[in-house]
Amino acid sequence: MKRSICAGTCLGVLAAMPALAQGVLADFPLECRVTEPANYSATQQEREVTLVIERAADGVIFSYPKDASDHRRGGVIFPQIGYFVRVTDGKELLEATDSVTQHDLLQLRREPGGTFRFALAVKSNRAGGAMQGTCRKTQLAVSRFPFRDSLWPAQGYAEARLYFYNEAGNTSAPIYENGKFSPLLVKDVKLDRRQIAKLVAATTGEHRAHAVAACYQPRHAFVFLDAQGRPLSFAEICFDCANYRLSNSKGNRFDLAALADLVEESGLPLGGHFRTAAAFKESFQRLLEPK
């Protein structure tokens, strides 16, 4: 998942090709009983949680039952850690490494009796750690993620807007949930064609991998909307943590330096620890992995 494990979160999104569906993917959805290490949790205590792994149009979404914990929102684990891609789905084993750090490793191994062994090794988190557990095929589907099959950038959009919200930096605050925009909105601006082109270039294609802090407090979101003002897809950004969440299950690396410039030229603050795009870029340069 995106680089480091954020406190209290274990989400993930897997990108998988339809041709691979004859292996483990064919058994989704799976319900998993998983042990989270103490360093994953906001309470700093080891605990057991229930995961549901569901199939989306272009991959797989990890989610939790809605009442699993107060830091889960809408029954969905937001991809603030990253995206699993490079999926190998054999008859007995599904394996995925994350697209940003290329360190974290997920494995689902078929075992006798219709069960699967779940193992997620997180090397990018400073504390390290692993989640382990057992999964079974289930009919349970709990995801409330309305954008899981959306495209980025959205097709047929009427406009794109940049939102500044969550100024206090609440953890995992979603820009859009349960059919409504966040009540924490402060200000938003409409992007012109040139700015939209910059946005697309910064959020698609190849960009350098970078480290991420163990947090997710998004204050900005880029949103494509239809003619009725309904969101089609979005990208949330946490500049403080060098972290982000894309509304669909595509595993893109972002050029956060370019996005910081775009926020500043749009007249919105970066918020958090950074007063200027230049200050962020100076800090971000140290997070970039060698070419």
N, C-alpha and C positions, 0 to 999 in steps of 0.2 A: 504494500500500500504506500501511499505517497511518502516515501522516505522515512520519517520517524513516526513512531506511534504517539498519537496525541493522548494526553491523560484522559482515561475513562472512555476510550474509543477503540474499536477494533475493526471497523468497517472494511469493506473492500468491494471493488467491482472487477469482474473478470471479463476480458474481451476474448471471444472465442469464435472461430469460423464455423458455419453451419455444418461443414463436412466432418467436423470432429464429434458430432452429436451421437455417434454410435457407441462411445465409451461411457465414462462416468456421467457426462452431461445428460445422457439419455435418462438417467434416474432422478433428475431434478423434478420437483423441489425436494430438498433434503432438510430434515430437522436435526440439528446437532446440539448435543449437550457438551459444552466446552468449558474448560478451566482457564480463566484469565489470571496471569501472574499479578502480584501485588503492584508492580510498577506500571501496569496498564490502567489501573483504576484510580479515580479521583480520591477514593477512600484509602488507597495504599494498602489494600488487603486483598489477598487471593480470594477468588469467588468463582462460583459456577454460574454460567449464563446459557440461555437457549438461543441458538442462531437458526434462522431459516435461510436457506440458499435457494434463490429463485432464478428461473431462466428469463432473460429479457430478449428482445429481438436480436441483439448483437452481442450477447454475453450473459453474465450472471450477476445478480445483485445479492449481497449479504444484507440481511435485515434481522430485526429483533421483534418479538411480540411487543405491542405498544406499551405494556405496563412493565417492561423488563427493568427499567431504571429511569430515574429522573433526568439523566443526561442524554437519553435517547429521544429523538423528536419524531413524532408522526410514525413511529414504527420502523424508521429507516435509519441505517447507519450511513451518514453522509460521507462521500469519498474525500474527506479532508486529509487522508493519509496518502492517497494515491490510487493508482489503477493497476490491477494485475493484467498484464498482457503476456505475450509469448507463451500461450497456453499449449501444453502438450497433453492431449487427452487420449490415452491408450485405452485398451479394453479394461484394464484393472487399475489404472492410475491417471489422475488428473494432476498436473503440476504447472505452476505459474510463478513467474518472477515479476516484480513490479517494474514499471516502465521508467520510473524516475531515477531511483538509485540503482536498480538492477541488483539489489542485495536481498530484499525480503523474499521469502519463498513459501508458497502455499502448496500443500499436498493433500489430495483426497485419494486414499488407497482402498480398493474394494477388499472386504474381508468376508469370510464364510458367514452364512446366515443372513445375508442381505444387509449387512452393515458396512459402513465406511469409516476409515480412520482419518480424522481431521488433524492436521498439524500445520501451524503457521509459525515459521521461524522469522523473527524480526531482528535483523542485524543492524539496521540503520538507526534504531533507537539507542541513545547513549547507554541506557541500562541493559540493552539487549532483551532477551526473553523469548518465550514461545507460548503459543496457545495450543492446547491439545484436547481432543475429545473424540466422541463417536457420533456418527450420523446415520439416520435411517430415512428411507424414502417416505414421503408424507404427502397428503393432499393439502396441508396447511399452506396458505399464502397470506402473508401479513403486510406486504409492502404497500405503502400509501404514496409511492414515488411516482407522480403523474408524468414525469419527463423522461422516464427510463428509456423510451424508444425514440426520443427526440433527436434531431440532428443538430450538430454544431459545425458551422453557423447555421441558424434556422433557415429553412427554405420558405419563400413566399411571405416573408415578414413585411410589415408596413413601416416599422421604425426600430431603431436600437437606442437604448437609453443607458446611462451610467447613473447608478444610485449610490449615494453615501448614506449609510445607516449604521445602527449599532455603535454609536459614538463611544459608549462606555466600554466596549470591547467584551461583551458577554460571550461565553464560550459556545461555539457551534450555532450561533444565531442564523437561522435560514432567511434568505431574502423573500421566499415565497413558501407558504405552508397552508394546507387545508383550504385552498382556493383563495387565499388572501395574501397581499403583500405584507411584509413585516410592519408591525406598529412602531418600529424603531427608526423609520425613515426620517432623514433630516433634510435632504435635498437631492434632486435629480436633474439631469440635463439630457437633452436630445443630442445624439451624435450625428455629424454630417457624413457624407460619403467618404471623405478622406479619412476621418476618424474611424469609421467602420472598417475600412481597408486595413488600417493600423491594428485594430482590435483582432481581426481575423488572422493577420500575419503573426501576431504575438501569441495566439492561442492554438494555432495549427502548425503543421510542418515540424521540422527538426529544430530543437533548442537544447542547449547544454543542460546536463543534469546539475542539481544543486542540493545542498543539505537543507534541512528544515528543522525549525525548533519544535519542541514537543508541546504545541499549543495550536488552537484554531479559533481565532476571534475575528471573523470577517467584518470589515467595515465598508466594503465596496462590492458592487455587483454590476456586471454588464448583462443586459437583458434584451433579447429580441422579442418584439411584440407584434401581434396581428392588428388588423384595422380596428378591432374592438378594444384594444388595449390589454388583451390577454397575453400572458407570457408564453412563448413558444419554446425557449431554451435560455439558460443563463449560465454565467460563470461568476462565482463568488471569489473574492480575493482577501487574503489576510497578509498584508505587507509585513506586519510585525513578526509573523512566523514564517514568512516566505512560503505560504501554503495556499491552497485553493481548492475549489470544488466545482466541477463541471456537471451540468444537469443530466447529461446522458452518460453512457458507460464507455465512452471513448477515452483511451488513455493518452492524452496529449500532455507534453511538457509545455509550460508557459514561459514566455520571455517576460519576466516580471519587471525588469528594468524598463522595457518599452511600455508596459501597462502603467507604471508609475508616472512616466512622462505624459501619457494620455490622460491620466487623472488630473495632473497638474495643469495641463493646457486647457482642460475643460473647466477649470476654475473651482474644482472641489479639493478639499484638504485630504492629505493622506491619513491624517489622524494617527492615534497611537504614538509610537516613539519617534516617528519621522515627520519633521515639519516640511521638508522639501523632497522632491524627487531625487535631487543630487545626493542628499544625505542617505536616502534609501539605497541608491545605486552604489555608493561607496561601501556600504555594509554588505550589500548583495554580492558584490564582486568577490568578497572573501568566501562566500558560500559555494561558488561555482566549482565544479569538479574540473580537473585538468582535461584539456582537449585530447 
